[in-house]
Amino acid sequence: MENATFDRLTRSRFGAYPRRTTRRGMTRLLGGLALGGPLTLLEWNQAAAKCKKKCGPCKRCTKGKCKPARAGTACSGGTCQRGACVASASPPACVSQDPALVCAGGCGIKTDTCGRAVTCACPAGQACLGNGTCAGQCNPGADSCPAGCGCPNNISVEGAFHCIPLGLSCDTPLKTCQSSAECPQGTYCLVTQCGANGSATNRCAPLCAG
């Protein structure tokens, strides 16, 4: 009897309410009217849709309930997976190459496959040229070059003397240069008088091994 009276009372005050509205919900609605004045049905539905507690970084409040966020959603330090923040896996550490492999391309500062700088030095008594060639130095006044090679009186552009094969002349076709960096590996930029009318010109002369 009391329930029927309650139903008639609510219908007469608010009209026909939705079928899903429970007596408990209507009681809250009536309580809101008593405490804060008129409360629209829209405001009541919005209040009912709010979650009672914070859902956390990987959950979303949906129709009053905390439900898992979409997988892959970014969160602090990782991504959301099944409602939890999972830390992103760190990429594997790069393993540096053997320095001997890096330096196989010549002397100087090289970069390995991990992007690290590797200093490729020359053997004792040799200097690293701009083209990555290790070149030994000689003295024009001493017989210090290997057999078949000589130390010319002409100096290199960089200011050093190096052993070159015997028999080279101005008729030998050699590339002109401004520095040894412009010469192929195994050669260096030598100052010669092979220009027009014996003028100075720089040419890439081959180096003797050793």
QUIPE-V752315 format. One record per residue. RES is the residue in three letters. PHI is phi in whole degrees, 0 to 359 (* if undefined). PSI is psi as a letter, one per 40 degrees, with the letter a starting at -180 (999 if undefined). OMEGA is omega in whole degrees, -180 to 180 (NA if undefined). Layout:
RES;PHI;PSI;OMEGA + RES;PHI;PSI;OMEGA
This chain:
MET;*;d;179 + GLU;296;d;179 + ASN;296;d;179 + ALA;297;d;179 + THR;297;d;179 + PHE;299;d;179 + ASP;297;d;-179 + ARG;295;d;-179 + LEU;294;d;-179 + THR;290;d;178 + ARG;295;d;-178 + SER;290;d;-178 + ARG;277;d;-174 + PHE;243;e;-176 + GLY;82;a;180 + ALA;289;h;180 + TYR;265;i;-178 + PRO;302;i;-178 + ARG;302;d;-175 + ARG;281;e;-180 + THR;289;h;-178 + THR;270;i;177 + ARG;295;d;178 + ARG;296;d;179 + GLY;295;d;179 + MET;294;d;178 + THR;298;d;177 + ARG;296;d;179 + LEU;298;d;179 + LEU;296;d;178 + GLY;296;d;178 + GLY;295;d;178 + LEU;295;d;-177 + ALA;290;d;-174 + LEU;269;d;-172 + GLY;238;e;179 + GLY;88;a;-176 + PRO;300;h;177 + LEU;233;h;-177 + THR;287;i;179 + LEU;295;d;178 + LEU;296;d;179 + GLU;297;d;179 + TRP;293;d;179 + ASN;295;d;178 + GLN;295;d;179 + ALA;294;d;-179 + ALA;290;d;-178 + ALA;278;e;-179 + LYS;280;i;178 + CYS;279;i;-177 + LYS;285;e;-179 + LYS;225;i;177 + LYS;292;h;-174 + CYS;273;e;-179 + GLY;93;i;-174 + PRO;292;d;-176 + CYS;246;f;175 + LYS;225;i;-179 + ARG;234;i;179 + CYS;280;h;180 + THR;232;h;180 + LYS;53;f;175 + GLY;83;e;-179 + LYS;233;i;177 + CYS;277;h;-179 + LYS;238;i;-177 + PRO;303;h;175 + ALA;288;i;-180 + ARG;299;h;180 + ALA;302;h;-179 + GLY;96;e;177 + THR;297;h;-177 + ALA;292;h;174 + CYS;223;i;-177 + SER;297;h;177 + GLY;84;e;180 + GLY;179;a;179 + THR;225;i;-179 + CYS;280;h;176 + GLN;222;h;179 + ARG;54;f;176 + GLY;85;e;-180 + ALA;237;i;179 + CYS;274;h;-178 + VAL;255;h;-178 + ALA;296;i;179 + SER;289;h;-180 + ALA;288;h;179 + SER;286;h;179 + PRO;295;i;180 + PRO;298;i;-179 + ALA;294;i;-180 + CYS;283;h;178 + VAL;264;h;-177 + SER;293;i;177 + GLN;290;i;171 + ASP;296;h;-180 + PRO;306;d;180 + ALA;297;d;178 + LEU;289;d;180 + VAL;296;d;-175 + CYS;276;e;179 + ALA;296;d;-179 + GLY;275;e;178 + GLY;128;i;-178 + CYS;274;i;180 + GLY;111;a;179 + ILE;270;h;-179 + LYS;246;i;178 + THR;238;h;180 + ASP;275;a;-176 + THR;291;e;177 + CYS;266;e;-180 + GLY;82;e;-180 + ARG;269;i;180 + ALA;282;h;178 + VAL;234;h;178 + THR;271;h;-180 + CYS;258;h;-175 + ALA;271;i;177 + CYS;266;i;175 + PRO;300;i;-180 + ALA;303;h;179 + GLY;88;e;179 + GLN;242;i;180 + ALA;248;i;179 + CYS;270;h;178 + LEU;277;i;-178 + GLY;295;e;179 + ASN;263;e;178 + GLY;85;e;179 + THR;263;h;174 + CYS;273;h;-175 + ALA;236;h;175 + GLY;280;i;-180 + GLN;260;i;-179 + CYS;225;i;179 + ASN;242;h;-178 + PRO;301;d;-179 + GLY;270;e;-179 + ALA;228;i;180 + ASP;270;g;-176 + SER;248;e;-179 + CYS;266;i;178 + PRO;292;i;-179 + ALA;303;h;179 + GLY;85;e;-177 + CYS;230;i;178 + GLY;219;i;179 + CYS;256;h;-175 + PRO;291;i;175 + ASN;288;e;178 + ASN;287;h;-178 + ILE;262;i;176 + SER;280;i;178 + VAL;301;d;-179 + GLU;279;e;175 + GLY;94;f;179 + ALA;233;i;176 + PHE;255;h;-180 + HIS;227;i;179 + CYS;286;h;178 + ILE;231;i;180 + PRO;298;i;176 + LEU;289;i;177 + GLY;97;e;178 + LEU;287;i;178 + SER;217;i;179 + CYS;294;e;178 + ASP;280;e;178 + THR;289;h;-178 + PRO;290;h;179 + LEU;230;i;180 + LYS;291;h;175 + THR;281;i;-174 + CYS;205;i;173 + GLN;246;d;177 + SER;203;i;-179 + SER;293;d;178 + ALA;296;d;180 + GLU;271;e;-178 + CYS;264;i;176 + PRO;296;i;176 + GLN;301;i;-178 + GLY;93;e;178 + THR;230;i;176 + TYR;214;i;-176 + CYS;273;h;-176 + LEU;256;h;177 + VAL;278;h;-179 + THR;233;i;174 + GLN;248;f;-177 + CYS;259;e;178 + GLY;279;a;179 + ALA;301;h;179 + ASN;58;f;176 + GLY;76;e;180 + SER;285;i;-178 + ALA;290;h;174 + THR;208;i;-178 + ASN;260;h;-179 + ARG;223;i;-179 + CYS;280;h;-178 + ALA;265;i;179 + PRO;288;i;180 + LEU;265;i;171 + CYS;278;i;178 + ALA;294;i;179 + GLY;96;999;NA
